[in-house]
Amino acid sequence: MHPTALTTEAELDDRLSDPPAEVVESLARLDGDLIILGAGGKMGPSLAVMAQRASDLAGSRRRVIAVSRFSGGSDQPLRDRGITTVACDLSDERAVSGLPDAPLIVFMAGRKFGSTGDEATTWAMNTYLPALVCRRYGQCRIVVFSTGNVYGLVPVGGGGSREADTPRPSGEYAMSCLGRERVCEYFSRRSGTPVALFRLNYACDLRYGVLVDLAHQILRGEPVDLAMGYFNTIWQGDANAMALRALEHASSPPWVVNATGPETLSVRSVAERLARRLGRTVGFTGTESDTALLSDARLGIERLGPLRVSAEALVEWVADWVDHGGKVLGKPTHFESRDGSF
Ligand SMILES: NC(=O)c1ccc[n+]([C@@H]2O[C@H](COP(=O)([O-])OP(=O)(O)OC[C@H]3O[C@@H](n4cnc5c(N)ncnc54)[C@H](OP(=O)(O)O)[C@@H]3O)[C@@H](O)[C@H]2O)c1
């Protein structure tokens, strides 16, 4: 039996930001305000609301402060939830120096798409901007969003990359993400800043994610490419919870953790299942390669779990959501890219 399917955006947003008891307890052990940098994207709003709800449940007077340019839309929904918002371009050093003080930081700003052809902007966003943040908030606990792309492709069936594995990033996006990690590690080691490097693989919130990409390809009648034949994904609510709990684990030198679901999912099987649920047929091109972008989820789940939504439930939710015409962001993951071009 799966947890009840979600039918409205209000239900979805509520579920994505519902703090598990572990988050309430973890944040209650930490003092002071929390700043979320780059809060205006796909994950930031629900993560900010989860932090606010957890703090309210604990009876804490913590302020949750969401910082972003808010280029994608109004900050009003966040303010309606009691979150303080600050419009700021984090590449502007003066603006960063004027941001509020707080002991807890979640750093989510980054650039992926559009990297090919404008590599310099991606490097600036993913390495220069974190340096500004580490200098500004050198005395704080910082969770830095990173990506499983820093590992590169690994053999399918090997259990996925582990945190201690040597990174082998492919393409300039992944290289710049490793650059972000190294810059943060440098400041952490130099100044003793507690940092957690949070290597996320494919959050899914029903409005975007690998499963949503596949469902829409099926609806459009497009064949699904099997070359990247396997993937990991995680319910975005679980990823939010893990990121907030990672604050407690931040250390110098940085603590590195993978954040993804425990299942190695087959593109072929998931697409067939989605197609059945959507009453469609699915065609395929190519064949599965013997490598894929996969991460070992065990450490993250052991320290920051348990996860509340299985991949099986997520597939059902996505099928229902897409079937009833639920809103999608139109931001494909391009998970099928094998050469690291984005
Ligand atoms: N979602 C995933 O599955 C996934 C997987 C692996 C890694 N990640 C990484 O995790 C982080 C959060 O994910 P996400 O999906 O929420 O990313 P996202 O949708 O790209 O959101 C990041 C937000 O950061 C803000 N930002 C960018 N440049 C900024 C600047 N100069 N100043 C202030 N704000 C800036 C942008 O919002 P404004 O326009 O409001 O400024 C942007 O929407 C990102 O770094 C992403 O690359 C995500």
Ligand as a Chemical Component Dictionary entry (heavy atoms), coordinates in Angstrom:
data_LIG
# 
_chem_comp.id                   LIG 
_chem_comp.type                 NON-POLYMER 
_chem_comp.pdbx_formal_charge   0 
_chem_comp.three_letter_code    LIG 
# 
loop_
_chem_comp_atom.comp_id 
_chem_comp_atom.atom_id 
_chem_comp_atom.alt_atom_id 
_chem_comp_atom.type_symbol 
_chem_comp_atom.charge 
_chem_comp_atom.model_Cartn_x 
_chem_comp_atom.model_Cartn_y 
_chem_comp_atom.model_Cartn_z 
_chem_comp_atom.pdbx_ordinal 
LIG N1  N1  N 0  17.336 19.064 -8.037 1  
LIG C1  C1  C 0  18.194 18.061 -8.193 2  
LIG O1  O1  O 0  17.803 16.933 -8.469 3  
LIG C2  C2  C 0  19.657 18.282 -7.993 4  
LIG C3  C3  C 0  20.559 17.212 -8.170 5  
LIG C4  C4  C 0  21.911 17.426 -7.944 6  
LIG C5  C5  C 0  22.359 18.664 -7.533 7  
LIG N2  N2  N 1  21.464 19.700 -7.386 8  
LIG C6  C6  C 0  21.967 20.992 -6.963 9  
LIG O2  O2  O 0  21.336 21.334 -5.739 10 
LIG C7  C7  C 0  21.075 22.739 -5.690 11 
LIG C8  C8  C 0  19.584 22.954 -5.435 12 
LIG O3  O3  O 0  18.845 22.274 -6.431 13 
LIG P1  P1  P 0  17.664 22.974 -7.218 14 
LIG O4  O4  O 0  17.080 21.916 -8.063 15 
LIG O5  O5  O -1 16.816 23.749 -6.299 16 
LIG O6  O6  O 0  18.514 23.979 -8.126 17 
LIG P2  P2  P 0  17.959 25.223 -8.954 18 
LIG O7  O7  O 0  16.543 24.992 -9.332 19 
LIG O8  O8  O 0  18.959 25.509 -9.999 20 
LIG O9  O9  O 0  17.968 26.371 -7.851 21 
LIG C9  C9  C 0  19.124 27.079 -7.464 22 
LIG C10 C10 C 0  18.700 28.514 -7.348 23 
LIG O10 O10 O 0  19.822 29.297 -6.922 24 
LIG C11 C11 C 0  19.533 30.614 -7.247 25 
LIG N3  N3  N 0  20.703 31.304 -7.717 26 
LIG C12 C12 C 0  21.463 31.010 -8.791 27 
LIG N4  N4  N 0  22.393 31.940 -8.958 28 
LIG C13 C13 C 0  22.215 32.843 -7.980 29 
LIG C14 C14 C 0  22.866 34.061 -7.648 30 
LIG N5  N5  N 0  23.894 34.541 -8.368 31 
LIG N6  N6  N 0  22.420 34.746 -6.578 32 
LIG C15 C15 C 0  21.362 34.291 -5.857 33 
LIG N7  N7  N 0  20.714 33.160 -6.135 34 
LIG C16 C16 C 0  21.132 32.449 -7.188 35 
LIG C17 C17 C 0  18.530 30.601 -8.410 36 
LIG O11 O11 O 0  17.311 31.199 -8.001 37 
LIG P3  P3  P 0  17.044 32.768 -8.301 38 
LIG O12 O12 O 0  16.772 32.871 -9.751 39 
LIG O13 O13 O 0  15.903 33.067 -7.407 40 
LIG O14 O14 O 0  18.278 33.496 -7.900 41 
LIG C18 C18 C 0  18.302 29.133 -8.664 42 
LIG O15 O15 O 0  16.986 28.864 -9.022 43 
LIG C19 C19 C 0  21.577 23.311 -7.012 44 
LIG O16 O16 O 0  22.872 23.811 -6.835 45 
LIG C20 C20 C 0  21.580 22.097 -7.929 46 
LIG O17 O17 O 0  22.521 22.223 -8.987 47 
LIG C21 C21 C 0  20.137 19.524 -7.592 48 
# 
loop_
_chem_comp_bond.comp_id 
_chem_comp_bond.atom_id_1 
_chem_comp_bond.atom_id_2 
_chem_comp_bond.value_order 
_chem_comp_bond.pdbx_ordinal 
LIG N1  C1  SING 1  
LIG C1  O1  DOUB 2  
LIG C1  C2  SING 3  
LIG C2  C3  SING 4  
LIG C2  C21 DOUB 5  
LIG C3  C4  DOUB 6  
LIG C4  C5  SING 7  
LIG C5  N2  DOUB 8  
LIG N2  C6  SING 9  
LIG N2  C21 SING 10 
LIG C6  O2  SING 11 
LIG C6  C20 SING 12 
LIG O2  C7  SING 13 
LIG C7  C8  SING 14 
LIG C7  C19 SING 15 
LIG C8  O3  SING 16 
LIG O3  P1  SING 17 
LIG P1  O4  DOUB 18 
LIG P1  O5  SING 19 
LIG P1  O6  SING 20 
LIG O6  P2  SING 21 
LIG P2  O7  DOUB 22 
LIG P2  O8  SING 23 
LIG P2  O9  SING 24 
LIG O9  C9  SING 25 
LIG C9  C10 SING 26 
LIG C10 O10 SING 27 
LIG C10 C18 SING 28 
LIG O10 C11 SING 29 
LIG C11 N3  SING 30 
LIG C11 C17 SING 31 
LIG N3  C12 SING 32 
LIG N3  C16 SING 33 
LIG C12 N4  DOUB 34 
LIG N4  C13 SING 35 
LIG C13 C14 SING 36 
LIG C13 C16 DOUB 37 
LIG C14 N5  SING 38 
LIG C14 N6  DOUB 39 
LIG N6  C15 SING 40 
LIG C15 N7  DOUB 41 
LIG N7  C16 SING 42 
LIG C17 O11 SING 43 
LIG C17 C18 SING 44 
LIG O11 P3  SING 45 
LIG P3  O12 DOUB 46 
LIG P3  O13 SING 47 
LIG P3  O14 SING 48 
LIG C18 O15 SING 49 
LIG C19 O16 SING 50 
LIG C19 C20 SING 51 
LIG C20 O17 SING 52 
# 
